[in-house]
Amino acid sequence: MSCKERRILLGICGLALLSLLFFVFIGAKQKRSYTHSRNLRQARESELKRVEILTAGEENNWSTWQQTLKDMDELRTSYLYSQTDLNQQLRRDLQEIFNQNRIQTPALGYEYSDFENERIKKVRINFDLALPYTTLRKLIHSVEQFHKLLMIEKIDFLDIGSQGSFKVRITLAAYYEG
């Protein structure tokens, strides 16, 4: 080979080497860029899945709270007494319970309780009765089955007669929104 051919061959080899180095560096950069993009896409996809799961959970949570609000409205309208005519409502309901059990309406005593920072308040109704066991049992059942939030808070047995009759002091609790 002549000197000129060697120089041409050396120049071609140099250009090939420069081209090879150029493509290696550019290719490595492209590979890093591709790897980085793929990792970023995978991270975003996993974040999207996490957000979708959280969103589904929040939607479920929101619907649960909506149902809770409906239940509270139903409780407020159906089971609680209103403060405006509380005594009349209580007297009417207690009269209904007493009439249902054929008991003469006794003297009623009221005690109002106020819960701090609460919208629901309680009133206790106290009364004394003298009645047989079967009537007491029916009265208790009537109060427990009553459609308003009226509960037996306490029953004190004042006297137990020999014929199966009792003298009792009953404390009922009624709840109202105030």
Backbone hydrogen bonds in HBPLUS format (Angstrom, degrees):
<---DONOR---> <-ACCEPTOR-->    atom                        ^
c    i                          cat <-CA-CA->   ^        H-A-AA   ^      H-
h    n   atom  resd res      DA  || num        DHA   H-A  angle D-A-AA Bond
n    s   type  num  typ     dist DA aas  dist angle  dist       angle   num
A0006-ARG N   A0002-SER O   2.91 MM   4  6.23 152.6  1.98 148.6 157.0     1
A0007-ARG N   A0003-CYS O   2.99 MM   4  6.24 156.7  2.04 145.1 150.7     2
A0008-ILE N   A0004-LYS O   2.97 MM   4  6.22 158.8  2.02 146.2 152.3     3
A0009-LEU N   A0005-GLU O   2.76 MM   4  5.96 162.2  1.79 148.3 153.9     4
A0010-LEU N   A0006-ARG O   2.64 MM   4  5.78 157.3  1.69 149.9 157.2     5
A0011-GLY N   A0007-ARG O   2.73 MM   4  5.88 152.9  1.81 144.7 152.4     6
A0012-ILE N   A0008-ILE O   2.80 MM   4  6.06 155.8  1.86 148.6 155.5     7
A0013-CYS N   A0009-LEU O   2.84 MM   4  6.05 159.4  1.88 146.9 153.0     8
A0014-GLY N   A0010-LEU O   2.81 MM   4  5.97 152.4  1.89 142.6 151.0     9
A0015-LEU N   A0011-GLY O   2.81 MM   4  6.05 158.7  1.85 146.6 152.6    10
A0016-ALA N   A0012-ILE O   2.80 MM   4  6.02 154.6  1.87 146.6 154.5    11
A0017-LEU N   A0013-CYS O   2.74 MM   4  5.95 155.2  1.80 146.1 153.4    12
A0018-LEU N   A0014-GLY O   2.74 MM   4  6.01 161.3  1.77 150.9 156.4    13
A0019-SER N   A0015-LEU O   2.78 MM   4  5.94 156.5  1.83 145.6 152.8    14
A0020-LEU N   A0016-ALA O   2.76 MM   4  5.94 156.6  1.82 145.5 152.6    15
A0021-LEU N   A0017-LEU O   2.83 MM   4  6.07 163.9  1.86 152.9 156.8    16
A0022-PHE N   A0018-LEU O   2.81 MM   4  5.93 156.7  1.87 145.3 152.7    17
A0023-PHE N   A0019-SER O   2.85 MM   4  6.09 162.8  1.88 152.0 156.0    18
A0024-VAL N   A0020-LEU O   2.87 MM   4  6.06 149.7  1.96 146.3 155.5    19
A0025-PHE N   A0021-LEU O   2.96 MM   4  6.15 171.1  1.97 153.5 155.2    20
A0026-ILE N   A0022-PHE O   2.93 MM   4  6.04 165.9  1.95 150.5 155.3    21
A0027-GLY N   A0023-PHE O   2.70 MM   4  5.51 151.8  1.78 134.6 144.4    22
A0028-ALA N   A0024-VAL O   2.82 MM   4  5.91 154.1  1.89 144.6 151.7    23
A0029-LYS N   A0025-PHE O   3.00 MM   4  6.16 157.1  2.05 143.4 149.7    24
A0030-GLN N   A0026-ILE O   2.84 MM   4  6.10 155.2  1.90 147.3 154.9    25
A0031-LYS N   A0027-GLY O   2.73 MM   4  5.96 150.5  1.82 145.6 154.5    26
A0032-ARG N   A0028-ALA O   2.86 MM   4  6.12 159.7  1.90 148.8 153.8    27
A0033-SER N   A0029-LYS O   2.87 MM   4  6.07 158.1  1.91 146.4 153.2    28
A0034-TYR N   A0030-GLN O   2.77 MM   4  5.97 155.4  1.83 146.9 153.8    29
A0035-THR N   A0031-LYS O   2.83 MM   4  6.03 165.6  1.85 152.3 156.1    30
A0036-HIS N   A0032-ARG O   2.84 MM   4  5.96 162.3  1.87 149.6 155.0    31
A0037-SER N   A0033-SER O   2.92 MM   4  6.07 159.5  1.96 145.5 151.3    32
A0038-ARG N   A0034-TYR O   2.88 MM   4  6.09 158.8  1.92 151.3 157.3    33
A0039-ASN N   A0035-THR O   2.92 MM   4  6.12 164.3  1.94 151.6 155.7    34
A0040-LEU N   A0036-HIS O   2.90 MM   4  6.05 157.6  1.95 148.4 155.1    35
A0041-ARG N   A0037-SER O   2.87 MM   4  6.05 155.0  1.93 146.4 153.2    36
A0042-GLN N   A0038-ARG O   2.93 MM   4  6.18 160.2  1.97 150.3 155.4    37
A0043-ALA N   A0039-ASN O   2.92 MM   4  6.12 156.7  1.97 146.5 153.0    38
A0044-ARG N   A0040-LEU O   2.90 MM   4  6.13 156.1  1.96 146.7 153.4    39
A0045-GLU N   A0041-ARG O   2.84 MM   4  6.07 152.8  1.91 148.2 156.2    40
A0046-SER N   A0042-GLN O   2.94 MM   4  6.18 160.3  1.98 148.9 153.7    41
A0047-GLU N   A0043-ALA O   2.94 MM   4  6.13 151.8  2.02 143.2 151.5    42
A0048-LEU N   A0044-ARG O   2.81 MM   4  5.99 150.9  1.89 143.9 152.1    43
A0049-LYS N   A0045-GLU O   2.94 MM   4  6.22 156.2  1.99 148.4 154.3    44
A0050-ARG N   A0046-SER O   2.98 MM   4  6.20 157.1  2.03 143.7 150.1    45
A0051-VAL N   A0047-GLU O   2.86 MM   4  6.10 157.0  1.92 148.4 154.7    46
A0052-GLU N   A0048-LEU O   2.84 MM   4  6.05 155.1  1.90 148.4 155.6    47
A0053-ILE N   A0049-LYS O   2.94 MM   4  6.18 157.1  1.99 149.1 154.8    48
A0054-LEU N   A0050-ARG O   2.92 MM   4  6.17 161.9  1.95 148.2 153.5    49
A0055-THR N   A0051-VAL O   2.74 MM   4  5.91 156.1  1.79 148.3 155.6    50
A0056-ALA N   A0052-GLU O   2.90 MM   4  6.09 159.9  1.94 146.5 151.7    51
A0057-GLY N   A0053-ILE O   2.93 MM   4  6.17 155.8  1.99 146.8 153.9    52
A0058-GLU N   A0054-LEU O   2.79 MM   4  6.04 152.9  1.86 148.4 156.3    53
A0059-GLU N   A0055-THR O   2.82 MM   4  6.05 156.1  1.87 151.0 157.5    54
A0060-ASN N   A0056-ALA O   3.01 MM   4  6.21 155.6  2.07 143.5 150.0    55
A0061-ASN N   A0057-GLY O   2.82 MM   4  6.03 153.7  1.88 143.2 151.5    56
A0062-TRP N   A0058-GLU O   2.69 MM   4  5.90 153.9  1.76 147.5 154.8    57
A0063-SER N   A0059-GLU O   2.95 MM   4  6.20 159.2  1.99 146.8 151.7    58
A0064-THR N   A0060-ASN O   2.96 MM   4  6.19 148.9  2.06 143.9 152.8    59
A0065-TRP N   A0061-ASN O   2.94 MM   4  6.26 154.6  2.01 148.3 154.8    60
A0066-GLN N   A0062-TRP O   2.89 MM   4  6.17 152.2  1.97 148.2 156.6    61
A0067-GLN N   A0063-SER O   2.96 MM   4  6.19 157.2  2.02 144.6 150.1    62
A0068-THR N   A0064-THR O   2.90 MM   4  6.16 148.8  2.00 142.7 152.2    63
A0069-LEU N   A0065-TRP O   2.89 MM   4  6.17 153.1  1.96 148.2 154.5    64
A0070-LYS N   A0066-GLN O   3.03 MM   4  6.36 153.6  2.10 146.0 153.1    65
A0071-ASP N   A0067-GLN O   2.87 MM   4  6.12 158.4  1.92 148.3 154.5    66
A0072-MET N   A0068-THR O   2.85 MM   4  6.10 152.1  1.92 146.8 154.7    67
A0073-ASP N   A0069-LEU O   2.95 MM   4  6.18 153.8  2.02 145.0 151.9    68
A0074-GLU N   A0070-LYS O   2.91 MM   4  6.19 156.6  1.96 148.9 155.6    69
A0075-LEU N   A0071-ASP O   2.82 MM   4  6.05 156.7  1.88 146.9 153.9    70
A0076-ARG N   A0072-MET O   2.84 MM   4  6.01 158.7  1.88 146.1 152.0    71
A0077-THR N   A0073-ASP O   2.92 MM   4  6.12 159.4  1.96 149.5 154.5    72
A0078-SER N   A0074-GLU O   2.75 MM   4  5.63 159.9  1.79 151.1 157.3    73
A0079-TYR N   A0075-LEU O   2.96 MM   4  5.14 151.3  2.05 128.5 137.4    74
A0080-LEU N   A0075-LEU O   3.17 MM   5  6.50 137.3  2.36 160.4 167.2    75
A0149-LEU N   A0079-TYR O   2.81 MM  70  5.04 164.4  1.83 142.6 137.8    76
A0081-TYR N   A0175-TYR O   3.02 MM  94  6.28 173.7  2.02 148.1 148.9    77
A0177-GLU N   A0081-TYR O   3.24 MM  96  6.69 150.3  2.33 170.9 167.4    78
A0089-GLN N   A0085-ASP O   3.01 MM   4  6.22 165.0  2.04 156.0 160.6    79
A0090-LEU N   A0086-LEU O   2.87 MM   4  6.07 168.1  1.88 159.7 163.1    80
A0091-ARG N   A0087-ASN O   2.89 MM   4  6.02 167.1  1.91 150.6 154.5    81
A0092-ARG N   A0088-GLN O   2.93 MM   4  6.04 161.8  1.96 148.3 153.7    82
A0093-ASP N   A0089-GLN O   2.88 MM   4  6.08 163.2  1.91 153.3 158.0    83
A0094-LEU N   A0090-LEU O   2.82 MM   4  5.95 166.9  1.83 156.2 160.2    84
A0095-GLN N   A0091-ARG O   2.81 MM   4  5.86 153.2  1.89 143.5 151.9    85
A0096-GLU N   A0092-ARG O   2.96 MM   4  6.18 150.5  2.05 141.4 149.4    86
A0097-ILE N   A0093-ASP O   2.98 MM   4  6.32 155.1  2.04 147.1 153.3    87
A0098-PHE N   A0094-LEU O   2.82 MM   4  6.06 166.9  1.84 155.0 158.6    88
A0099-ASN N   A0095-GLN O   2.82 MM   4  5.93 162.0  1.85 149.3 154.8    89
A0100-GLN N   A0096-GLU O   2.94 MM   4  6.02 155.4  2.00 143.3 150.3    90
A0101-ASN N   A0097-ILE O   3.18 MM   4  6.42 139.7  2.35 141.6 151.2    91
A0101-ASN N   A0098-PHE O   3.17 MM   3  5.22 129.2  2.44  95.8 108.8    92
A0103-ILE N   A0098-PHE O   2.86 MM   5  4.93 167.9  1.88 141.1 144.6    93
A0102-ARG N   A0099-ASN O   3.10 MM   3  4.80 161.6  2.14 100.4 105.9    94
A0109-GLY N   A0126-ASN O   2.85 MM  17  4.94 157.5  1.90 146.8 152.5    95
A0126-ASN N   A0109-GLY O   2.77 MM  17  4.94 160.9  1.80 143.2 150.0    96
A0111-GLU N   A0124-ARG O   2.85 MM  13  4.96 148.0  1.96 142.9 149.7    97
A0124-ARG N   A0111-GLU O   2.69 MM  13  4.96 166.8  1.70 151.3 155.0    98
A0113-SER N   A0122-LYS O   2.76 MM   9  5.21 174.4  1.77 163.7 162.8    99
A0122-LYS N   A0113-SER O   3.43 MM   9  5.21 157.9  2.48 136.6 140.9   100
A0178-GLY N   A0119-ARG O   2.82 MM  59  5.51 168.5  1.83 170.7 172.0   101
A0121-LYS N   A0176-TYR O   2.75 MM  55  5.39 172.9  1.76 168.4 170.9   102
A0176-TYR N   A0121-LYS O   2.91 MM  55  5.39 160.9  1.95 145.6 151.6   103
A0123-VAL N   A0174-ALA O   2.87 MM  51  5.35 160.8  1.91 157.2 161.9   104
A0174-ALA N   A0123-VAL O   2.88 MM  51  5.35 166.6  1.89 159.1 163.6   105
A0125-ILE N   A0172-LEU O   2.86 MM  47  5.09 157.5  1.91 139.1 146.3   106
A0172-LEU N   A0125-ILE O   2.87 MM  47  5.09 165.2  1.89 148.8 151.4   107
A0127-PHE N   A0170-ILE O   3.10 MM  43  5.62 146.1  2.22 149.8 159.5   108
A0170-ILE N   A0127-PHE O   2.88 MM  43  5.62 159.0  1.92 174.4 171.3   109
A0129-LEU N   A0168-VAL O   2.87 MM  39  5.41 157.7  1.92 155.3 162.1   110
A0168-VAL N   A0129-LEU O   2.78 MM  39  5.41 157.2  1.84 159.8 166.6   111
A0131-LEU N   A0166-PHE O   2.85 MM  35  5.49 148.0  1.96 154.0 162.1   112
A0166-PHE N   A0131-LEU O   2.79 MM  35  5.49 172.0  1.79 147.9 149.0   113
A0136-LEU N   A0132-PRO O   3.03 MM   4  6.33 157.5  2.08 152.2 159.3   114
A0133-TYR N   A0164-GLY O   3.25 MM  31  6.27 140.2  2.42 166.0 168.3   115
A0137-ARG N   A0133-TYR O   2.85 MM   4  6.11 160.1  1.89 156.5 161.8   116
A0138-LYS N   A0134-THR O   3.02 MM   4  6.24 155.5  2.08 142.9 149.2   117
A0139-LEU N   A0135-THR O   2.85 MM   4  6.05 154.2  1.92 148.1 155.5   118
A0140-ILE N   A0136-LEU O   2.93 MM   4  6.17 163.7  1.95 153.4 157.2   119
A0141-HIS N   A0137-ARG O   3.02 MM   4  6.24 161.4  2.06 146.3 151.6   120
A0142-SER N   A0138-LYS O   2.86 MM   4  6.07 154.7  1.93 146.6 153.8   121
A0143-VAL N   A0139-LEU O   2.97 MM   4  6.25 158.6  2.01 153.5 158.5   122
A0144-GLU N   A0140-ILE O   2.99 MM   4  6.21 163.5  2.02 152.3 156.9   123
A0145-GLN N   A0141-HIS O   2.96 MM   4  6.10 144.9  2.08 146.5 155.5   124
A0146-PHE N   A0143-VAL O   3.26 MM   3  5.16 156.4  2.31  99.8 106.9   125
A0150-LEU N   A0148-LYS O   2.88 MM   2  5.59 123.8  2.20 110.5  93.9   126
A0151-MET N   A0173-ALA O   2.85 MM  22  5.18 166.7  1.87 151.2 154.1   127
A0173-ALA N   A0151-MET O   2.68 MM  22  5.18 157.5  1.72 153.4 160.9   128
A0153-GLU N   A0171-THR O   2.70 MM  18  5.43 152.8  1.77 150.0 158.3   129
A0154-LYS N   A0171-THR O   3.13 MM  17  5.02 155.1  2.20 137.6 139.0   130
A0171-THR N   A0154-LYS O   2.79 MM  17  5.02 163.2  1.82 158.5 157.2   131
A0156-ASP N   A0169-ARG O   2.82 MM  13  5.03 170.8  1.83 150.4 153.5   132
A0169-ARG N   A0156-ASP O   2.78 MM  13  5.03 157.2  1.84 147.3 155.2   133
A0158-LEU N   A0167-LYS O   2.67 MM   9  5.33 140.5  1.82 147.3 159.6   134
A0159-ASP N   A0167-LYS O   3.14 MM   8  4.91 153.1  2.22 134.2 135.6   135
A0167-LYS N   A0159-ASP O   2.75 MM   8  4.91 154.0  1.81 154.3 154.8   136
A0161-GLY N   A0165-SER O   2.72 MM   4  5.08 157.2  1.77 159.9 163.9   137
